[in-house]
Amino acid sequence: MLFRSATVAVLAALGGVAFYALMEARIGTGYAVIATFGLFLGTLAFPYSAALFADAGTMGFFAIALWGVLGPSMPRRDALAGLAAGCAVASEYPAVLACGVLTLYLLWIDRARAARFIAGTIPAALLILANNYLTTGSPFHLTYGANPQFPEMTTGNLMGFRLPDVGLFPAILWSEYRGLFFWSPYLLMAAPGAVVLAREDRAVAVLTITVFVVMLLQVSAFYSWHGGNSIGMRYLAAALPFLGLLAAYGVRRFPEMGAMLALISIGLMAMVTSIAIDPPSDSLIPLQAYYLPRIDQGGFIDNVGTLIGLPLWASLVVPFVVPVLASWHLVKEVR
């Protein structure tokens, strides 16, 4: 459990630090604070870190990779970005799509940087091969197809994938069941952010939008697109730092709206974290059928604050303190 904590929650936290450093340099301190809290407390990174789901670590890895790729060109930074992206793939194999788009971006802007990035992925690639060998007896036989508990992934050779189904997009993006924007409305700031970024840095805009679209298509092609017994679209975790980058530019353009949506998203994720990240899998309306009744019944789980004697309300407001103060200060400055 300690090892899992170090490799999930801490990685997500480090990803938040890297994301803030990147956005502070690109859009300024106040906007970067809102963007960082909106992404890492207003999305599944918050509850999944508390529950030690690998998806939160994947988000952290890609945030670090973006810090390396989009920051100043330095050999060590490029290699570290490659290592982080490679580790994200080792954690969640479909993340190879996001890693591939990052590689293509670097090939487009600077082949020397791309070479250092690719070299940085080698340790993670070796880790994948070793894991395959220990699990299946062959370094080239992916473990995704070796678990008999998931027959949809073990039969044939497509490992549960089919052609993308655009008909699933509304459920993936908007539904109360798993909808990305339903549970994290802060990410809607990516829409105006994409427009702003396209005007200022077209290549980065194309990079971020491409990663999101590719990962969205990948999720819609998977037989278990909903991610099983969990809340939110966890299979889109690899795309969230890229979407968060777009949202950060949206915050700079519309700070009041960005701050408001960030606080709403943090509230939703704090609710999920303080109750459970795994509502009944057969509930298509988990907010109405599970979370709101649990709030009414006082069905909260213990956290560090309550365990050390804090009142429940005091332990639950902690995630809001810095975002609220930063939002107030930023909006005051803008006005």
VENFEN-V852045 format. One record per backbone hydrogen bond with DSSP energy under -0.5 kcal/mol. NH is the residue of the N-H (numbers start at 0). CO is the residue of the C=O. Records with the same first field share a line. If there is no record, write none. Layout:
NH->CO / CO
This chain:
4->0
5->1
6->2
7->3 / 4
8->4
9->4
11->7
12->8
13->9
14->10
15->11
16->12
17->13
18->14
19->15
20->16
21->17
22->18
23->19
24->20
25->21
26->22
27->22 / 23
31->27
32->28
33->29
34->30
35->31
36->32
37->33
38->34
39->35
40->36
41->36
45->42
46->42
47->43
48->44
49->45
50->46
51->48
52->47
55->52
56->52
57->53
58->54
59->55
60->56
61->57
62->58
63->59
64->60
65->61
66->62
67->63
68->64
69->65
70->66
73->71
77->73
78->74
79->75
80->76
81->77
82->78
83->79
84->80
85->81
86->82
87->83
88->84
89->85
90->86
91->87
94->91
95->92
96->93
98->94
99->95
100->96
101->97
102->98
103->99
104->100
105->101
106->102
107->103
108->104
109->105
113->109
114->110
115->111
116->112
117->113
118->114
119->115
120->116 / 117
121->118
124->120
125->121
126->122
127->123
128->124
129->125
130->126
131->127
132->128
133->129
134->130
135->131
136->131 / 132
137->131
140->137
141->139
144->141
145->142
147->145
149->146
152->149
153->149
154->150
159->151
160->157
161->220
165->163
167->164
168->165
171->167
172->168
173->169
174->169
177->170
178->174
179->171
180->172
181->172
182->178
183->179
186->183
187->184
188->185
189->186
190->187
191->187
192->188
193->189
194->190
195->191
196->192
197->193
198->194
199->195
200->196
204->200
205->201
206->202
207->203
208->204
209->205
210->206
211->207
212->208
213->209
214->210
215->211
216->212
217->213
218->214
219->215
220->216 / 217
221->218
222->159
224->221
226->223
229->227
230->276
233->231
235->232
236->233
238->235
239->235 / 236
240->236
242->238
243->239
244->240
245->241
246->242
247->243
248->244
249->245
250->246
251->247
252->248
253->249
257->253
258->254
259->255
260->256
261->257
262->258
263->259
264->260
265->261
266->262
267->263
268->264
269->265
270->266
271->267
272->268
273->269
274->270 / 271
275->271
282->279
283->281
288->284
289->285
290->285
291->286
293->289
294->290
295->291
296->292
297->293 / 294
298->293
299->297
300->273
306->302
307->303
308->305
309->304
314->310
315->311
316->312
317->313
319->316
320->316 / 317
321->317
323->319
324->320
325->321
326->322
327->323
328->324
329->325
330->326
331->327
332->328
333->329
334->330
